[in-house]
Amino acid sequence: MELIINVNDIEYKLDVNPRMRLLDVLRENLGLTGAKEGCGEGECGACTIIMDGLAINSCMVLAHQARGKKIITVEALEQDGEMDRLQEAFINNGAVQCGYCTPGMLMSCKALLMNNPNPTDEEIKIAIEGNLCRCTGYIKIVRAVKEAIQNQ
Amino acid sequence: MKNDLKYVGKSIPIHDVKEKVSGKLKYAADMQLPGMLHGKLLLSSVAHGRIKKIDVSKAEALEGVVKIFTHENSPNTLYNSHKWFVGMEITKDERLFTDHVKFVGDRIAAVVAKDRFTAERAVNLIEIGYEELSVVVDPEEAINLEDYYIGQKKIESGSVHDVFSKASIIIEDSVETPKIHHAAMETHVCVASPGIHGDVTVWTPCQVVFQVRLIVAEVLGMPLNKVRAIKASMGGSFGGKGQPVLEPVCAFLAKAMNAPVKLQMDRTESIIGTRTRTATRGTIKTAVSEDGTILGRDIHMLVDTGAYYTNGDAVTMAMAKKAFRLYKIKDQRFVGDVVYTNTPIGGACRGYGSPQIHVLSEINMDNVARRLGMDPAELRLRNLVHPFDKDPINGPDLGNARAIDCVTEGMKVFDWKQKRLRPKTSGRIVRGVGMACATHGNGYHGGYQDFITMSLRMTEDGGVFLNSGIHDLGCGTVMTMKQIVAEVLDVEIDKILAPEGDTLVSPFDVAGTQASRVTFVCGSCAMKVAEQVKEKFIGCASKILQCSPEEVVMEAGEVWSSTSETVKYSYGKMITDIQSKFQDDISVSYTYTSPANPGVYAANFVEVEVDTLTGLVKVLDVLAVHDIGKAINPGFVEGQVQGAIQMGIGFALSEEIKVDRNGKISGDKFSKYHVINAPSMPDVKVLLIEEGEEHGPFGAKSIGEISTCAIAPAIVNAINAALDINITSLPVTPEKIIKALHEK
């Protein structure tokens, strides 16, 4: 089935099996492997991307449900060789260990800041409540988001 | 200790952080090789049975399926994935695909297909005829069954019998710990590709590349030199990817198909079909005097290793040894009985027995304190080991064991006494504080072989190449090694290349990332090899600079003679000149054998809030105090501790792979297995005691495992103190709390 989809400001015209999830299309058809699969049931958030301004689990969305939507993945956070302030803050605060949750975590935080530039600590934690991380205990991640807010 | 350190002691981000935040880093699941096929496993749906019939015809007929492998067309070599060095003698009971399934999750078959979706569909079309056999899931039942009983481990110092026959105060507890899932965000995955020389290359997020090579070679009957294991980017392990699980299967599929194969598990497969934290049922009796001195202790552990042997006896011994290294107890006995059950397989899991033994001993310590009317922290201070104490069972010396400092400093910073004596509230929401201590090791010295070879070379442009079989599991191993080398040679971090394990090119390492040995043992090797390179460099440089070696100064990438400070060489220019003049290479290959295995110590202090109506527990605050010797990278250390606390809170409160009496598993997906998320995570303050350890690089000791050993008992103790109950079964779920309150 034909699928026209806008990912990171590029319009793609793809031939996609209707059973494929958005995550599969991003990873396998477009080679955007930043989004990861960790559970396949929308619990871990490793596959989080932004669709029309909202953070969503791309494992829970069929590719065809993304028809005509605007998708942003972690690969687009860096613009013109400049890292997003969230990426910088994750680096500066030691918010990254194994890195497997990091792309999803960043996209949840990015969606938060796009919609709410000055979130409270509680709002940050709620924004990433669907993103599991086994390495960091989330503490440095929350700290990084707070720093990114200050650096706006 | 040296205080004017330039690179050691600095919080530098993990080496591949930029690639990680940009999504560019390729993990094994992201790999694509030309002509790559996709494997999918069929796992058993019954807990115990013989396979009478396998019908693969429907699956094979599916378009895109290339081949299906079962016990009928695969090697029947028995192996034990726990075996990590060639000379290890161990019971072998696992095979690639079985005809005798022993738990829900046992490997029966693999489909190889042109794409992942076809492989997944085909697996569901395989028809299995089982002859179901009786299922044993209860270790108490298993201990009496010949087929399920493995054996006993026993250690005793002094005479427990003598002490207990005279003691007037004996406090006894029985404690249960569950099987838990490591919950690395990356599920198990492996890629293998055959070569044209009869060889095979395996890319895997693993902890021990030389173990992967060994197991693949053993199972496939290949020479070690025909197997190349490459450590792939690691999406989290925590011990779960320690034993090779998919690697021998994937290597077999690639060899059999003569094509690259990717084999990946979904979350449920990773939870049930890999390894778990070994479940335990312990009883402990402690004899004490009125003043709180421990007179003797008697411990029994029933250890449930699950359906295969793996490390059942090793993890039991690990528990046993820890019991003798935290408190001064002259007369003590540990008896561990190890059993099989028809449940998921036990294996390495962060702490390797330490979390289990400390849950038992530390809950009991609080009950001792309660019985004596003592402050539990004061009780511990009375009994904790002192620096340079000896191990009563002749294990390695404890070294600069700063357990007492952890407790005394922690009491101050946490405001322990004031918080503990706060009047209890009587409303629905009750608060309480608790604490616990723990110990762990620094490598294998005293138990197993513990050596590593590293080679280090200074390059013609002033760079440094540290070649070694290290594994960064996300903990910062690569950067830690770079910081150590940078400190010795005074060279910028960015100029150091320190690739990870690849059995084709890495010098040999006998044990990999296990046993909290990396910083202490591998870090020491990095330090020593850098020191030897430095000596060689200075020796050659002194001839070029026409001065004595003592007069050679190396600083920030430049070298000169203190007698002539105007003539400075860059390291690169000096290396080039040494090559021209002496035809020599400034490189050293060095094998370091660990001479020690001191203890590391921790004290955790927590405050909890319990809703007495719902039984829900919220952990409000955690202080983790660690005797670390010296933090090479304090940011990494803090990150290790905070993550370990998250894992420990789950162990204490919510995480459990439940198995019913038929062997059916619940808690087999994240929607039914509760990993602590951000809103449930308390603040974690980390306090480091940095008093230096003789054989550690710059005085450093381990952190990765000890950090998850004291938190669960500290939480349980806080709950029990808050509610005046005595729950001793983990996880402490709301149901258990409500039940305990009703029974009070």
Interface residues (C-beta under 8 A of the other chain):
Chain A: N17 R19 R27 L32 T33 G34 A35 K36 E37 G38 C39 G40 E41 E43 C44 A46 T73 V74 E75 L77 E78 M83 Q87 F90 I91 N92 G94 V96 Q97 C98 G99 Y100 C101 T102 P103 L106 E122 I124 K125 I126 I128 E129 G130 N131 L132 C133 R134 C135 T136 G137 Y138 I139 K140 I141 V142
Chain B: S11 P13 I14 D16 V17 K18 E19 K20 V21 S22 G23 K24 L25 K26 Y27 A29 D30 F117 H182 A183 A184 M185 E186 T187 S233 M234 G235 G236 F238 D266 R267 L473 G474 C475 G476 G635 F636 E638 G639 Q642 G643 A644 I645 Q646 M647 K669 F670 S671 V675 N677 A678 P679 M681 D683 V684
